[in-house]
Amino acid sequence: MALQRKSRQRGISFIGLVFTASVLAMAGVVAAQVFPTLVELQAINKAVNKAATEGTTVADVRMLFDKAAAIDDIKSISGKDIIVTKESDKVVVSFEYQREIHLTGPAFLTLKYAGRSK
């Protein structure tokens, strides 16, 4: 007479499934809030590069940035927030700003962005 082995169940339990699903859902919510800030950062970089290549004076560069910001719906910074300098006859535009995303209760996610023209 052969002994039959009982097969052990494998896989994830219901509690493990609920926990994994909730962690993935929270990560998805945070990612959905971070994504628009990254799109805005790309628009800011594009506007900064355009203003640096086309502008000759500080006022000119800020005006060009504000025009591009109005078109691309940039809300985080404006022309008065950018730093305009010259390096060997080349206009260089740099910026720094931060965005806060409310998570829950007193918890916030702070994103710090900085960049400069090429």
C-alpha positions in Angstrom: 0.0 0.0 0.0 1.5 3.3 -1.1 1.2 6.3 1.1 -0.3 9.3 -0.5 1.3 12.6 0.3 -1.0 15.6 0.9 -0.2 18.4 -1.5 0.5 21.7 0.1 -1.2 24.7 -1.2 0.9 27.4 -2.7 0.1 31.0 -3.5 -0.8 34.1 -1.8 -3.4 34.3 1.0 -6.4 36.6 0.8 -4.9 38.9 3.4 -1.6 39.0 1.4 -3.6 39.8 -1.7 -5.5 42.7 0.0 -2.3 44.1 1.4 -0.5 43.9 -1.9 -3.4 45.5 -3.7 -3.6 48.3 -1.2 0.1 49.1 -1.4 -0.1 49.1 -5.3 -3.1 51.3 -5.2 -1.4 53.9 -2.9 1.7 53.9 -5.1 -0.6 54.4 -8.1 -2.3 57.4 -6.4 1.1 59.0 -5.6 2.4 58.3 -9.1 -0.7 59.9 -10.6 0.0 63.1 -8.6 3.7 63.2 -9.4 3.4 62.7 -13.1 1.9 66.1 -13.9 4.8 67.8 -12.1 7.2 65.9 -14.3 5.3 67.1 -17.4 5.5 70.6 -16.1 9.2 70.3 -15.5 9.7 69.3 -19.1 7.7 72.3 -20.2 9.8 74.6 -17.9 13.0 73.2 -19.4 11.8 73.8 -22.9 10.7 77.4 -22.0 14.0 78.1 -20.3 16.0 76.9 -23.3 13.9 78.9 -25.7 14.2 82.0 -23.6 18.0 81.6 -23.2 18.6 81.2 -26.9 16.2 84.0 -28.1 16.6 86.6 -25.4 19.4 89.1 -25.1 18.5 91.1 -22.0 17.2 90.0 -18.6 13.9 91.6 -19.2 13.7 90.0 -22.7 14.4 86.6 -21.3 11.8 86.9 -18.6 9.2 88.1 -21.1 9.9 85.2 -23.4 9.7 82.8 -20.5 6.3 84.3 -19.4 5.0 83.9 -22.9 6.0 80.3 -23.1 4.6 79.7 -19.6 1.2 81.0 -20.7 1.2 78.7 -23.7 2.3 75.6 -21.8 0.2 76.4 -18.7 3.2 76.6 -16.3 2.0 77.5 -12.8 5.0 76.7 -10.5 7.3 79.5 -11.5 7.2 82.7 -13.5 9.6 85.0 -15.3 10.5 86.8 -12.0 11.6 83.5 -10.4 14.2 82.6 -13.0 17.8 83.6 -12.6 19.4 85.0 -15.8 23.3 85.2 -16.0 25.9 85.4 -18.8 28.7 83.0 -19.2 31.2 83.9 -21.9 28.7 85.8 -24.1 26.0 83.1 -23.6 22.8 83.7 -21.7 22.2 81.1 -19.1 18.9 80.7 -17.4 18.5 78.7 -14.2 15.6 77.9 -11.9 14.7 76.2 -8.6 11.4 75.5 -7.1 9.5 72.9 -5.0 6.1 71.3 -5.1 4.3 69.7 -2.2 1.8 66.9 -2.7 -0.6 66.2 0.2 -0.6 62.5 1.0 -2.7 62.1 4.1 -3.2 64.0 7.4 0.1 65.9 8.2 2.1 63.9 5.5 3.3 65.7 2.4 5.6 64.6 -0.4 8.0 67.5 -1.3 9.6 67.5 -4.7 12.5 69.8 -5.3 13.3 70.7 -8.9 16.2 72.7 -10.3 17.6 73.2 -13.8 19.4 75.5 -16.2 19.5 76.1 -19.9 21.8 74.2 -22.1 
